[in-house]
Structures are given as structure tokens and as C-alpha cells.
Amino acid sequence: MPATIVIGAQWGDEGKGKITDLLAERADVVCRFQGGNNAGHTIVRDGEEFKFHLIPSGILYEAKTCVIGNGVVIDPHILFGEIDALRARGIGADNLRVSANAHLIMPYHLLLDGAAERQLGKFKIGTTGRGIGPCYIDKVARVGVRVQDLLDEKILRRKVRVALDEKNQLLQLYDIGTLDPDQVTDEVLAYRERFEPHICDASLLVNKALDDGREVLFEGAQGTLLDIDFGTYPFVTSSNPIAGGACVGAGVGPTRIDNVVGVAKAYTTRVGEGPFPTELFDDAGAALCEVGQEFGTTTGRQRRCGWLDLVALRYAVRVSGITHLAITKLDVLTGLPVLKVCTRYKAGRKMHDEFPLLQTDFHHAKPVLEELPGWTDDLRHCEEWADLPETARDYVQFIADFTKTRVKFIAVGPGREETIVLPRSIGRGGAV
């Protein structure tokens, strides 16, 4: 599998870090292609927990080349904070490369992000407040600061000065005050020496690796339903977490991609604002939150929990061309006597077998649920498909049949080793 993309197939927080870590073992290059430090991946290896926000999960393998692609927006303070934390634990970052075309999150982006959310009041989107959206806005408006600008102080100072001509007016409107262009530039320039050894032409690096027959793993952040184009707009992120985003965010052509792994929990969670048809407000929802430890890696916010939404999952399969599914946290469902899955939506008098076209319909969608029997067996000792209780196998088979996609990985615990990898011979459509 020379080129594989790993993406979230729900609203993020699906456990992509664990699956990426598993696949990174056989990859030569791991490339993060979108988002910023509004994302978080948690990896548990040998009982030790690692949390990443910007650095690709493959960094734990020091022989791998880890790449932050042009589609990522980078807060230098966060990036080098992560690097320092890793080095304190005996893990170097000499194998990290950063695209010269990636954009930098500037101090004014952080201020504007928080101010804009406060201004929206009850209509707030629920951003992490980390400056991601404002940075992407500047990128599209062609006034952004890129990593390569650190290497040309004259250009950097001019860009910051031009940007603050506008930003300072906004900051004054928000009653925050103004920023001094020279002070902001000096603050960012302080990272130049640390950045320099890592800066590269990431597109060239990745394409050369593929030309040489090396295996490249593209690591996504957030999830399909947070995609700026295909997610539950406007309650979305500011980039494209779908598989197509890997091509744009890493500089590779679509013909180079071999497989797309979509990661989905055995139930559904969401952080922040926005519609969530299968959300639970009862004891079952509380149990999922408690047993699943559903708190955001980046923000610590409690995640909203609900039954598995198969309509949304099938939609994710379609828009990303998912070839393999990884089902995580199957063990969290243990002990629930009855499991429910959403197979249709009802919005007013309309029934929807597919993800609704109109956001109004999705905002008012009620789930049509099917019931499946649960199980009481502890799954964390299961090492193969046959070790799972029959009802657990039936549950996974139902997911595979409904989405018409092969299930390749089943996580039965947080540890890297607590993952069942299904045989290669299992085909699409007959899924498990």
C-alpha cells in the first residue's frame, strides 16, 4: 500500500492517532495534510500516553520521515512546545520536515478568533479559539504569512505591516487594542533558527518517496462532517479533512493514492456546537461518555455522545472514497443490553435515506433507529475476529454491510496492541 490516507469519518475524535500509529510502523513517510493545533491525536503505547496536536503521529518512529504539509496552519509556539516535550521524554524530532508553503498562525489570529466567537454570542460556532479560522481566512485572502517568509526578514516585515493595517482596526472594534508590527515580527522571527533545519519542499519530498517505491501515510485531522465544504456547515472547521484534502494539502496528484482508511467510533461523538441527530441525553449517553473517556485531547471539553449514525458514515465513505474502515472503541459498548444505529432520518414529513442536501433538513433531522443485541463479554482480550462475541461480530458486520465497505481494523481498547487486524482476503461489500 504505497500511498494511504487516514481520515476521520465522523466529527473528529475517532481515534485516528492510534490507527495512524499502527500503519506508520510500515510506512517510510508520514505526512499531516490539513488543520492546525485545533486537532489532537492520543496514542497509547506500552502503557505510555502521547498527545499530538501538530506533529504527525509517526514521530514516535525516529527512523520515519515526518512531514507537516502545506495545508496545515502552524502556531510556532505550539509546534516547538511539542518538540521540547518529546525531547524531554527521549524522543527527538530531527526527522521532522515542514513545508515552506505552510501558513503561520500569528498573534493577531488568536485574538481575532476569540473575539469573533464572543461577538457571535448564541450563534457561536464552537471553535477552539486557537486562531485556525482567521489564519485560513488570510491564506485565501492572499495576505497570509508562510513558513518560508521567516527566511526573508524584509518580506516578513512588509507582510505583517500590511496585515496589521487591517487587523488593528478590527482589534480596536473588538475593544482589544492594537499590535505593533515590529514587535509581532520580532516575536515570530525568534523561531527562525529553530524552523530552519526543518523547512523543505514537502511536495517534492513526498513525490520522490512515492517515485522510489516508499510507503507514504497521509494523516488527516478532524473529520468528514467538519469539512468546510461537505460538513455540517457552518459548524465546521476551516479546511478539508476529507481524503481529497490530502492531495491539495501535501502536493500530490490523486492518481498516486492507493487506499483511504476511514476511522469511525462504534458510536458517535461531537465536540462543540451544531446538529447531532443521534445525540443521547439519557443514561446510555452518560455511560458512553464515562466509559469512553470522552473528553477532547486539545480542549478537554466533554464530547456529546450518541448512537452510531450509519447514514452519516455512508456519506463519509462516498465523499472520501473510503476503501477500508477502522472501527474504534467497540469495547465501550460492552454491557449495553440493546444497541441502536441510525439507518434513516426523518425531517418533518420527509424521510432521508441519504445525508440531506439542505442544512435545514439536517438541523431538524430525527434518527430512525434499528436495534441490535449487545454483549457483556470483555473485548479487551480479543485478538482475532473469532474471539469477539457473536453479537459484537454481528454489529460490525451490520456496519460493513450498510456502508458497503471493508472493515479492516477493530479497536477493542486504547492500547496499540488492542487492535484486531482483519485478513487481507476479506473483500469489499462482503466486508467482514
TIMARZA-236530 format. One record per residue (C-alpha): chain; x, y, z; residue in three letters. Coordinates in steps of 0.2 Angstrom, whole numbers, plus 5000, padded with zeros to 4 digits. Layout:
 ch east north   up  aa
  A    X     Y    Z ALA
...
END
This chain:
 ch east north   up  aa
  A 5000  5000 5000 MET
  A 5012  5014 4994 PRO
  A 5000  5029 4997 ALA
  A 4987  5028 5011 THR
  A 4976  5042 5018 ILE
  A 4969  5041 5036 VAL
  A 4954  5052 5039 ILE
  A 4941  5054 5052 GLY
  A 4924  5048 5046 ALA
  A 4913  5057 5059 GLN
  A 4915  5073 5068 TRP
  A 4933  5070 5073 GLY
  A 4940  5062 5089 ASP
  A 4938  5045 5081 GLU
  A 4954  5038 5087 GLY
  A 4964  5042 5071 LYS
  A 4980  5044 5081 GLY
  A 4980  5025 5086 LYS
  A 4977  5019 5068 ILE
  A 4990  5031 5061 THR
  A 5002  5024 5073 ASP
  A 4998  5007 5069 LEU
  A 5000  5010 5050 LEU
  A 5015  5021 5052 ALA
  A 5025  5006 5058 GLU
  A 5027  5000 5040 ARG
  A 5027  5017 5032 ALA
  A 5043  5027 5027 ASP
  A 5035  5044 5027 VAL
  A 5020  5051 5037 VAL
  A 5013  5067 5031 CYS
  A 5000  5078 5040 ARG
  A 4990  5087 5027 PHE
  A 4977  5100 5035 GLN
  A 4971  5108 5051 GLY
  A 4981  5115 5065 GLY
  A 4983  5113 5083 ASN
  A 4964  5113 5085 ASN
  A 4966  5094 5082 ALA
  A 4973  5082 5094 GLY
  A 4978  5064 5092 HIS
  A 4981  5052 5108 THR
  A 4992  5037 5106 ILE
  A 4994  5024 5120 VAL
  A 5010  5013 5118 ARG
  A 5017  5001 5131 ASP
  A 5005  5010 5143 GLY
  A 5013  5027 5140 GLU
  A 5001  5041 5133 GLU
  A 5007  5053 5120 PHE
  A 4996  5068 5114 LYS
  A 5000  5077 5097 PHE
  A 4992  5092 5090 HIS
  A 5003  5097 5076 LEU
  A 5017  5084 5074 ILE
  A 5012  5069 5064 PRO
  A 5009  5053 5074 SER
  A 5023  5044 5066 GLY
  A 5036  5054 5076 ILE
  A 5037  5040 5088 LEU
  A 5046  5031 5075 TYR
  A 5063  5040 5074 GLU
  A 5068  5031 5058 ALA
  A 5052  5038 5048 LYS
  A 5052  5055 5040 THR
  A 5038  5065 5047 CYS
  A 5031  5080 5036 VAL
  A 5019  5094 5040 ILE
  A 5012  5098 5023 GLY
  A 5007  5115 5015 ASN
  A 4989  5113 5020 GLY
  A 4992  5114 5039 VAL
  A 4992  5130 5048 VAL
  A 5006  5131 5061 ILE
  A 5007  5140 5078 ASP
  A 5026  5141 5081 PRO
  A 5024  5141 5100 HIS
  A 5014  5125 5100 ILE
  A 5025  5116 5087 LEU
  A 5041  5119 5097 PHE
  A 5032  5116 5113 GLY
  A 5028  5099 5107 GLU
  A 5045  5096 5101 ILE
  A 5053  5101 5118 ASP
  A 5040  5089 5127 ALA
  A 5045  5075 5116 LEU
  A 5064  5078 5118 ARG
  A 5061  5078 5137 ALA
  A 5054  5060 5135 ARG
  A 5069  5055 5125 GLY
  A 5061  5057 5108 ILE
  A 5070  5068 5095 GLY
  A 5062  5077 5081 ALA
  A 5077  5078 5069 ASP
  A 5066  5068 5057 ASN
  A 5053  5082 5056 LEU
  A 5051  5092 5040 ARG
  A 5039  5107 5037 VAL
  A 5033  5113 5021 SER
  A 5039  5130 5016 ALA
  A 5022  5134 5010 ASN
  A 5013  5131 5026 ALA
  A 5005  5146 5034 HIS
  A 5009  5153 5051 LEU
  A 4996  5157 5065 ILE
  A 5000  5174 5070 MET
  A 4997  5183 5087 PRO
  A 4983  5193 5079 TYR
  A 4974  5177 5073 HIS
  A 4972  5171 5091 LEU
  A 4965  5187 5097 LEU
  A 4953  5189 5082 LEU
  A 4947  5171 5084 ASP
  A 4941  5173 5102 GLY
  A 4934  5190 5099 ALA
  A 4924  5184 5084 ALA
  A 4916  5169 5094 GLU
  A 4911  5181 5108 ARG
  A 4903  5193 5096 GLN
  A 4893  5179 5089 LEU
  A 4885  5175 5106 GLY
  A 4872  5161 5105 LYS
  A 4876  5159 5086 PHE
  A 4894  5154 5090 LYS
  A 4902  5140 5080 ILE
  A 4911  5132 5094 GLY
  A 4929  5135 5088 THR
  A 4944  5130 5099 THR
  A 4949  5148 5099 GLY
  A 4967  5144 5093 ARG
  A 4967  5156 5078 GLY
  A 4964  5142 5065 ILE
  A 4950  5150 5055 GLY
  A 4957  5168 5054 PRO
  A 4974  5160 5048 CYS
  A 4965  5151 5034 TYR
  A 4955  5167 5030 ILE
  A 4971  5176 5027 ASP
  A 4978  5162 5017 LYS
  A 4963  5163 5005 VAL
  A 4964  5182 5005 ALA
  A 4982  5181 5000 ARG
  A 4989  5191 5015 VAL
  A 4995  5176 5025 GLY
  A 5012  5173 5032 VAL
  A 5021  5157 5027 ARG
  A 5035  5147 5034 VAL
  A 5046  5152 5020 GLN
  A 5044  5171 5025 ASP
  A 5054  5168 5040 LEU
  A 5069  5166 5029 LEU
  A 5067  5183 5021 ASP
  A 5065  5196 5035 GLU
  A 5061  5211 5023 LYS
  A 5046  5202 5016 ILE
  A 5040  5196 5033 LEU
  A 5041  5214 5040 ARG
  A 5031  5220 5025 ARG
  A 5018  5207 5026 LYS
  A 5015  5209 5045 VAL
  A 5014  5228 5042 ARG
  A 5001  5226 5028 VAL
  A 4991  5214 5038 ALA
  A 4990  5224 5054 LEU
  A 4984  5240 5044 ASP
  A 4968  5230 5043 GLU
  A 4969  5219 5059 LYS
  A 4972  5233 5071 ASN
  A 4956  5241 5065 GLN
  A 4947  5225 5069 LEU
  A 4955  5223 5086 LEU
  A 4950  5241 5090 GLN
  A 4932  5237 5085 LEU
  A 4933  5222 5097 TYR
  A 4940  5234 5111 ASP
  A 4956  5224 5112 ILE
  A 4968  5237 5107 GLY
  A 4982  5237 5093 THR
  A 4998  5227 5090 LEU
  A 5015  5234 5085 ASP
  A 5020  5227 5068 PRO
  A 5039  5227 5073 ASP
  A 5035  5218 5089 GLN
  A 5025  5205 5081 VAL
  A 5038  5202 5068 THR
  A 5052  5200 5081 ASP
  A 5041  5188 5090 GLU
  A 5039  5177 5075 VAL
  A 5057  5179 5069 LEU
  A 5063  5172 5086 ALA
  A 5058  5155 5079 TYR
  A 5068  5156 5063 ARG
  A 5083  5147 5069 GLU
  A 5073  5133 5076 ARG
  A 5062  5132 5060 PHE
  A 5077  5132 5048 GLU
  A 5083  5114 5049 PRO
  A 5065  5108 5046 HIS
  A 5060  5118 5031 ILE
  A 5058  5109 5015 CYS
  A 5049  5107 4998 ASP
  A 5036  5095 5006 ALA
  A 5028  5091 4989 SER
  A 5044  5086 4981 LEU
  A 5049  5076 4996 LEU
  A 5033  5066 4996 VAL
  A 5033  5063 4977 ASN
  A 5051  5057 4977 LYS
  A 5047  5045 4991 ALA
  A 5032  5038 4980 LEU
  A 5043  5038 4965 ASP
  A 5056  5027 4974 ASP
  A 5043  5015 4979 GLY
  A 5042  5020 4998 ARG
  A 5026  5019 5008 GLU
  A 5018  5036 5012 VAL
  A 5005  5038 5025 LEU
  A 4994  5054 5024 PHE
  A 4987  5059 5041 GLU
  A 4971  5069 5042 GLY
  A 4964  5079 5057 ALA
  A 4946  5082 5062 GLN
  A 4933  5073 5052 GLY
  A 4922  5072 5037 THR
  A 4907  5080 5045 LEU
  A 4918  5095 5050 LEU
  A 4924  5098 5032 ASP
  A 4922  5116 5026 ILE
  A 4913  5110 5010 ASP
  A 4905  5094 5015 PHE
  A 4902  5095 5033 GLY
  A 4888  5102 5044 THR
  A 4891  5120 5039 TYR
  A 4893  5132 5047 PRO
  A 4898  5121 5062 PHE
  A 4914  5115 5053 VAL
  A 4932  5118 5053 THR
  A 4941  5129 5040 SER
  A 4950  5116 5030 SER
  A 4946  5100 5020 ASN
  A 4948  5084 5031 PRO
  A 4941  5073 5018 ILE
  A 4953  5062 5008 ALA
  A 4954  5074 4993 GLY
  A 4962  5087 5005 GLY
  A 4977  5076 5006 ALA
  A 4981  5079 4988 CYS
  A 4980  5098 4990 VAL
  A 4987  5099 5007 GLY
  A 5003  5088 5003 ALA
  A 5005  5092 4984 GLY
  A 5002  5075 4977 VAL
  A 4991  5070 4962 GLY
  A 4975  5059 4966 PRO
  A 4982  5046 4954 THR
  A 4995  5042 4967 ARG
  A 4983  5037 4981 ILE
  A 4980  5018 4984 ASP
  A 4970  5017 4999 ASN
  A 4959  5028 5010 VAL
  A 4956  5022 5028 VAL
  A 4941  5030 5037 GLY
  A 4941  5029 5056 VAL
  A 4925  5029 5065 ALA
  A 4920  5025 5083 LYS
  A 4907  5011 5086 ALA
  A 4896  5025 5092 TYR
  A 4896  5044 5088 THR
  A 4903  5059 5097 THR
  A 4904  5078 5093 ARG
  A 4913  5092 5101 VAL
  A 4906  5110 5101 GLY
  A 4890  5117 5093 GLU
  A 4880  5110 5078 GLY
  A 4867  5097 5074 PRO
  A 4869  5079 5080 PHE
  A 4853  5068 5076 PRO
  A 4858  5053 5087 THR
  A 4864  5063 5102 GLU
  A 4859  5055 5119 LEU
  A 4854  5064 5134 PHE
  A 4850  5048 5145 ASP
  A 4859  5036 5155 ASP
  A 4866  5027 5139 ALA
  A 4874  5043 5133 GLY
  A 4881  5046 5150 ALA
  A 4888  5029 5150 ALA
  A 4896  5031 5133 LEU
  A 4904  5047 5139 CYS
  A 4911  5040 5156 GLU
  A 4917  5023 5149 VAL
  A 4924  5030 5133 GLY
  A 4933  5045 5142 GLN
  A 4925  5057 5130 GLU
  A 4935  5072 5133 PHE
  A 4944  5082 5119 GLY
  A 4963  5079 5118 THR
  A 4965  5098 5113 THR
  A 4952  5107 5123 THR
  A 4947  5095 5137 GLY
  A 4929  5099 5133 ARG
  A 4916  5085 5136 GLN
  A 4911  5077 5120 ARG
  A 4892  5075 5116 ARG
  A 4888  5056 5114 CYS
  A 4876  5047 5103 GLY
  A 4871  5031 5094 TRP
  A 4881  5026 5078 LEU
  A 4875  5037 5063 ASP
  A 4876  5025 5049 LEU
  A 4869  5037 5036 VAL
  A 4882  5050 5040 ALA
  A 4896  5036 5040 LEU
  A 4890  5030 5022 ARG
  A 4891  5048 5017 TYR
  A 4909  5049 5023 ALA
  A 4913  5034 5013 VAL
  A 4906  5042 4997 ARG
  A 4914  5059 4998 VAL
  A 4931  5052 5003 SER
  A 4931  5036 4993 GLY
  A 4935  5026 5009 ILE
  A 4942  5009 5004 THR
  A 4944  5002 5022 HIS
  A 4935  5006 5039 LEU
  A 4943  5006 5056 ALA
  A 4930  5004 5070 ILE
  A 4937  5011 5086 THR
  A 4931  5009 5104 LYS
  A 4920  4994 5101 LEU
  A 4924  4989 5119 ASP
  A 4915  5004 5126 VAL
  A 4898  4997 5120 LEU
  A 4901  4982 5132 THR
  A 4887  4980 5144 GLY
  A 4873  4989 5135 LEU
  A 4859  4976 5133 PRO
  A 4852  4985 5117 VAL
  A 4862  4994 5104 LEU
  A 4854  5006 5092 LYS
  A 4860  5013 5075 VAL
  A 4853  5026 5064 CYS
  A 4848  5020 5046 THR
  A 4837  5034 5040 ARG
  A 4832  5052 5045 TYR
  A 4815  5060 5047 LYS
  A 4814  5079 5045 ALA
  A 4796  5085 5046 GLY
  A 4787  5074 5033 ARG
  A 4802  5069 5024 LYS
  A 4812  5053 5025 MET
  A 4830  5053 5021 HIS
  A 4840  5038 5016 ASP
  A 4855  5048 5012 GLU
  A 4863  5063 5020 PHE
  A 4852  5078 5017 PRO
  A 4856  5091 5004 LEU
  A 4849  5105 5014 LEU
  A 4856  5110 5030 GLN
  A 4839  5115 5037 THR
  A 4834  5097 5035 ASP
  A 4849  5090 5044 PHE
  A 4846  5103 5058 HIS
  A 4829  5096 5060 HIS
  A 4833  5078 5057 ALA
  A 4827  5064 5069 LYS
  A 4835  5047 5068 PRO
  A 4826  5032 5063 VAL
  A 4834  5019 5074 LEU
  A 4836  5000 5072 GLU
  A 4840  4989 5087 GLU
  A 4854  4976 5088 LEU
  A 4858  4965 5103 PRO
  A 4873  4970 5114 GLY
  A 4885  4959 5123 TRP
  A 4893  4958 5141 THR
  A 4910  4950 5137 ASP
  A 4926  4960 5140 ASP
  A 4933  4963 5122 LEU
  A 4950  4969 5128 ARG
  A 4957  4952 5127 HIS
  A 4951  4948 5110 CYS
  A 4965  4946 5097 GLU
  A 4956  4939 5082 GLU
  A 4939  4941 5073 TRP
  A 4933  4924 5080 ALA
  A 4937  4929 5098 ASP
  A 4923  4943 5098 LEU
  A 4906  4938 5104 PRO
  A 4894  4934 5091 GLU
  A 4883  4949 5094 THR
  A 4899  4960 5093 ALA
  A 4903  4952 5076 ARG
  A 4885  4955 5070 ASP
  A 4887  4973 5075 TYR
  A 4902  4976 5065 VAL
  A 4895  4966 5050 GLN
  A 4880  4977 5050 PHE
  A 4891  4992 5049 ILE
  A 4901  4984 5034 ALA
  A 4885  4979 5025 ASP
  A 4876  4996 5027 PHE
  A 4891  5006 5021 THR
  A 4897  4993 5008 LYS
  A 4914  4995 5014 THR
  A 4928  4983 5020 ARG
  A 4931  4984 5039 VAL
  A 4950  4981 5041 LYS
  A 4953  4987 5059 PHE
  A 4943  4984 5075 ILE
  A 4950  4993 5091 ALA
  A 4945  4984 5107 VAL
  A 4955  4995 5119 GLY
  A 4965  5011 5120 PRO
  A 4982  5002 5118 GLY
  A 4990  5000 5101 ARG
  A 4991  4981 5104 GLU
  A 4972  4981 5107 GLU
  A 4968  4981 5089 THR
  A 4961  4967 5078 ILE
  A 4968  4967 5060 VAL
  A 4956  4958 5049 LEU
  A 4963  4947 5035 PRO
  A 4968  4954 5018 ARG
  A 4957  4941 5009 SER
  A 4941  4949 5016 ILE
  A 4933  4959 5001 GLY
  A 4923  4975 4999 ARG
  A 4904  4973 5000 GLY
  A 4906  4956 5009 GLY
  A 4916  4967 5021 ALA
  A 4920  4956 5036 VAL
END
